[in-house]
Amino acid sequence: MRVQFFVFCAMTSLSGLALAESVETTVRPESRPNAYAVTAEQTAKLTSKIRPNARPNVTKKERAVTPEAILAATSNAGFKRWISAFRGRALSAGISPAAFDQSFRDVVYLPKVIERDRNQSEFTKTIWDYLDSAASDRRIANGKAALETHRAKLDAIEAKYGVEKEVVVAVWGLESAYGEFRGDTPIVSALATLSYDGRRGRFFESQLIAALKILQSGDTTPKNMTGSWAGAMGHTQFIPTSYLDHAVDFTGDGRRDIWANDPSDALASTAAYLSKFGWQTGQPWGVEVTLPNGFNYDLANRKIKRAPADWAGLGVLDVDGKPVPDHGVGAILLPAGARGAVFMVFDNFKVIERYNAADAYVIGIGHLSDRIRGAEPIKAEWPREDRALTYKERQKMQRLLTGAGFNTKGVDGKIGPNSIAAIKGFQRSVGMIPDGYASLKLLERLE
């Protein structure tokens, strides 16, 4: 089960963030389901007793902050009642009264956070538009500069965790534009708001308790604990539970400080996370390949893995017409269907998915890291005349497919395995290439 460092809810659509070359910002696609999953191990940790040894020490003035004073500082009556009830649950999970009261001292309800949470589904971005920003000339240049500036510490991180420095830098680049956009939303207020009024209250409450444990441990302060509206924090945007499980103190100062201007702890924590989930040193995330005429598109399935030599025997070669080197078994991925770039992806692709499960994000990280290392751009052309389907259009496609006898087993706007199988069935029935790609052209054909 994956535990993402940041959270989005749609399955295959990409976020519609405006990305201008003049201002480099973070890039985030929406991920497939389970972005809000919490492991059994994490749940146990969140409900276990921990030693309330708040560091730094709580002063007499801070101890004087009472639950009543906290509630008086809020204006939303329902939110006040929720805080009062939550306080008991937090204390039962091991948060000391003093740590809770200090952490909630300035907490307020944040309406804009709820607006963001409830308005994601319609925003879409094509894979090529996403990659144009994720691996833009500006982001590549800034990544190379960041690597040179921090080369010594990145070399040390790579030596310790076995994750190539270019990959770590690429995550940093997509998550916060190399530390420039780390987010300034107060995390406790954001998570409290989402716990009380959001669509996934149970998940966000688990994150809030984790955030309180971080504050109780003394790694940072409520004032410094800022990040995204959804609770992601620091240079590489950890959510609190992932921080508790995977953040490291690389500088040796006794704190796991992913918020500091010095990115050492954040970058090392990212490498530690990827290493924990099986990163293989020297293995690429994927390699761009070409497919032969008459390729069986049923073989383009993440569950079908073969050695590069076996794929070569079927005519699947790299862009120079040569067999792909033996990096282990790989699967064929067509992020834009038969008309776009094709990749042979390896086990490290799945490791990056632990960070965010959207294919576009993983390709973005992988390609940006390749470009920072000096590799060439993607060779294949994209179907740039197409646009991404909206959420409502994806639902319409599912209804039309089911009505035509190709059951998608639900109308949820998420193009998952059932919808892909239905698309392929319809494509075969009308003589289209059965690549399973949910394109605007396909929707028009169904109509």
N, C-alpha and C positions, 0 to 999 in steps of 0.2 A: 504494500500500500504506500502510495506516495505521500510525502508531506512537503508541499511547496513552500518556498520562502515568501511567495507573494501569491495573490489569489484572484482568479477571474473565473467566470462561470459558464460561458458558452463553449460548445464542443469544438467546432472547427472554424468559426468566424474569428477574424482578427480585430483587435480594437481599432477604433477610428481616431487615434490620437493624431493631431496635426503636427507634422514634423517638418520644420523649415531648415534649410541648410544654414541660414544665418544664425539660428539659435539651436544648438544641439541639445536635444532633450532625451529623456529616457524613452525607450521603446518597449511596449508590452503587448503581446498578443493575448487573446483570451485562451484559456486552456480547456482541455477536455475534462469530463467529469472526474470527481474525487479531488479537486483542488482544495476542498475544505475538509478532507479526511484527516482524522487524528488516530494514530495507532493506539492499540491497546496499551503498549508500553508507556506512551505519552499520557494516556488517560490515567494510568496508575500513578505516574509521577505527579500529575496535577492534583490528585486527591490524597497524596501522601503527606505526612507531617514532615516539615523541615525545620531546621534550627533557625529561629528568628534572630540571627546575629547581625542585624542591620548595620551595614558599613556604608557610608560614614555613620558615626554615632548620632542618635536622635537627641536633640537638645531639649531642655525643659520647655522652651517656648513651643517647639514642635509637638511635644507630648500634650500640650494644652489644646491642640486642635481636636475637637470632639466631633462625633458623628452628627450632632445637631448643627454644629457650625458648618460642616460640609453641606448638609441638606439646605441650610439657609442660603447658601451661595448659589443655588440653582433656582431656575424660574419655572421649570416644567414639573408640575405636581406629580405626574406619573413617573417621571424620571427620578424624582426624589424618593418615591416609594420603592422604586426598583433598587436604588442604591442602598436603601435601608435593608432590604431583604438580601441583596447580594453580599452585603458586608458579612452577614452570618455565614454564607456559603464560602466566602473567601477565607474567613478565620478557620472554618472547618477544614479547608484545604491546606492549612499551615501558614497563612499570612498572619503576622502579629497585628494586634489592634493599632499599635503605634505606626507600623509600616503602612497599613491600610489608610489610616486617617491622614497621614502625611501625603501619600500618593494621590488621594482624592481631594486634597485641600483646594485645588483650583479647577477641579473637573467641571465642565459645562457640557450641555447637550449641543451637538453640532448638526444642525439641519442639513448642511451641505453634504455631509458624509452620507446621509440617508438618500439624498438626491443622486449621488454618485452610485450608490449601491443598487438603486432601482432603475437606473437608466443606462444599461450596458448592452442589452441584447441587440438593438438595432444597428449598432456601430460595426461596420465591416471594413476590411482592407484586404486587398488581394495579396498573394504571396510575393509578387514582384514589387508592388508598392511598398510592402513592409521591408523587403530586403534592400530596396533603394535607400531607405533611411537607416536600417540596421547596419548596413555595410557601406554607408556613403563615403565619399572621398574624405570628407571632414572627420567622420568618426574613425576611419582607418588612420588618418594622419595623427589625430589626437591619441589614438591607441598606441601607435608607435612611439610617440613622444612620452606618454605615460610609462611605457615599458622601459624606455631609456632612463627616465627620471628615477624610477624605482627598481632598476635592474638588480641591484644587490639583494634587496629583500625578496624580490620575486624569484631570483635564483635560489635563495635559501628556502623559500616556500616550496618550490618545485623539488628541490633535493629532499625535503622532509616528507612531502605527501605524494610525490610522483605524478602530479598533475601539471601539465605543461603551462608555463607562465603565460603564453599567449591566450590560452583558454580562460585562465583566471582574469586576465585583463579584458577579454571580450565580455565576460559576465559583468564586470565592473562598468564597461562602456555602455552596455544595453540597460543596465539597472539604474545607473545614476549619472551617465555621461561623465564617467571617471571622477565621480565625487561632486560634480557641480550641482546636481539636482537630487538631493537626498530626501527631500520632503520636510515640511515644517509644521505638519499637523501634530498636535499633542496626542501621543499614542494612547494614553489612558483615557482621555476624553473620547477619542475616536472609537476605541474598542468598547467603552461603556455605552456609547450611543448605539453602536451596532448590536451589542448584546441586548439592549433594551428594546430597540425599535427596528432592527434589521430582519432580513429574511432568514438568516442562519444564526439565530441567537445562541444556540448551544455551542456552535463552533467558536463564535467570537467571545463567548464567556470563557471558554477554555483558554483562548489566547490572552484574555484579560488577566486571568489568574496567573498565567505564565509571565506576563509583563510585570505583575506585582511581585512575583518571585525574583525577577531580575532586579527590580528596584530594592527589594529587601536584602538581596545579596550585596548591594552596594556597587554593582558594576557601572551604574550611572544614576542620574537623579531624574525626578519627574520633569523638571524643566528641560533637561537635555534629551529626554527620551521623545524624540520627534521622528516623523517619517511620513509614510503615505496615508491616505484616507482609510485604507483597508488594514493598516497595522503593520506594514512592512517597514523595516528600519535599516538605517546605515548605508554605507557605500554599496553594498551588494544586496540590500533589501531582504533581510531575514524576518520572518514572522516569529513571534516570541517563542513558540514551542520548539521551532527549529534552532533558535538561538540557544535555548536551554540544553538541547541535545548535542549541538555541533559546534557552537562558537568556541574559539580558543584564544588564549592569552599568548600571542606570539611574541609580544614585546617583553613579557616577563615582569610587568609592573603590578601584577596581582589583580588586574581587571580585564575583562573581555570587552574592550571598548571599540565597538563597531561604528560609533557615532563621531569619534575624534577626527580632526583634520588629517592626522596620520592614518592612512588606510591599512596599516600592517595587520592589525587583528582581523579586520573585515576580509582582506584578501586571503589570509591564511585560513580563516574560517570557511570560506568558499572552497578552497582546495581540500580542507579536511572533510567537508560534506561530500564532495564528489568522490574523494578517495574512499570514504566509508561505504558508498554505494557501488563500488567496484570498478572505478576508473582504471583502465589499462594503459600504462605509459607506452607511448609510441604508436598506439592504434588511432587512426583517424576516426572522426565521427562518421564520415562518409566520403565517398568519392563520386564525382560526376561521371556518368556513364552514358553510352548510347545503346539503343535497342535495335535489333535487326528487324527487317521487314517480316511481317507475319508473327511477331512476338505474341506469345500467349499471355494476355494481360491478367489472367487469373493467377499467374505467378507473381504479380506485383502485389504482394501481401506481406505485411510485417511478420506474419507467423511462418512464412516459408523462407528458410535460411539455407544457403548453400555456400560452399567454398568458392572463392573467386574463379578458380580453375574450372569448376563445374558451370558457373555462369558463362565463362568464356566459351565453353563448349556449346552453349546455346546461342552464341553470338552477342552476348552482353560484354562490351569492351569499354575501356576508358575513352576519353575524348580524343586521344591520339591514336585510337585503333588498336591498342595493346591490351592484353589481359591485365586486370587489376592485380597488384601484388597481394600476396597471401597475408591478409590482416586478420584472419579468422573468418568464420561464416558471416555472410551478410545477406540482407534482404533488399528488395527493389522498392523504391519509394518514388511515387509520381505526385508531387505536391500540387501540380496544375494539370493533371491528366496527361494524355498522350501528346499534347501540344506544347509542353513546357520542358524544363530541365528534369532529368532523371538522375537519381542518386542510388548508389549501393551503400547502405548504411550498416554500421557495425555496432557492437555492444556498447561502445561509448555514447552512441546516440541515445540509447535507453538511459544511460546514467545522467545525461543532461536533462532528459525528461523529468528526472526527479526534481529539478529546479522549477520547470514549467513544462506541462505536458503538451503544449501546442507544437505541432510539427514546425510551424514557421519560426517559432522562438528557437527551437533546437537548431534548425538550419541557419538562423541568424547568428547564433553564438558560434556555430561551427565555421561558417563562412567568414565571419568577421575575424575569428582567430587565425584562419588560414591567410587572410589578406594582411593581417598584422605581421604574420610570419614572412610575407613576401610572395604569396601565391597569386595566380592570375584570377581575374573575375570569372564568374560562371559563363560558360561558353554558349550554351543553348539560348535561343530566343524564347521569350515568354509571350503568351497570347494577350498582348497589352490592349487589344481592342475590347476585351471582355472586362466586366466589372464583377465585383463580388455580389453575391445574393444577399439581400437583407434577411433578417430573421423571419419576417412574414412571408417572404418569397420562398424560403426553405420549407416553411410549413406548407405552403401551397404546393410545392413540388412533392412533398410527402403525400398529401391528399390525392393529388393527381396520379401519382405512381400506384398508390393503393387502389384507386378507382379503376386503373387500367389493368389490374390483376397482378401487380407487383408489390406485395404487401411490405410496407416499411415497419410494421408492427409498432405504430405509434406516430403521432404528429407533434413533435416537440421542437422542431427547428434545428435539431442537432443531426448532422450528417455522420452517423456512426456506421458500424458494420452492417446492420440491417438495411439501412438506407442505401449504402454502397452496393450491397448485393441486389437490391431492387433496381437501382440505376443500371447496373450491368445487365440485368435481365431485360429491361426495357431497351437498352442500347442494342443488344443482340437482336431483339425482335424487329427493330426498324433499320438494321444494317449500319448502325454507328459503331465506332471503335469502342469496345466494352471496357473502358478504363475506370468506370465508377466515379467520374468527376462530375460534381454538381455545378454545372455551368449555366449561364443565362441562356445559351443556345439550347441546352437540353430542356430548360423550363419552357422556352418558346415552342419547342417541338411537342412537348406534352400538352400545351394549350391548344 
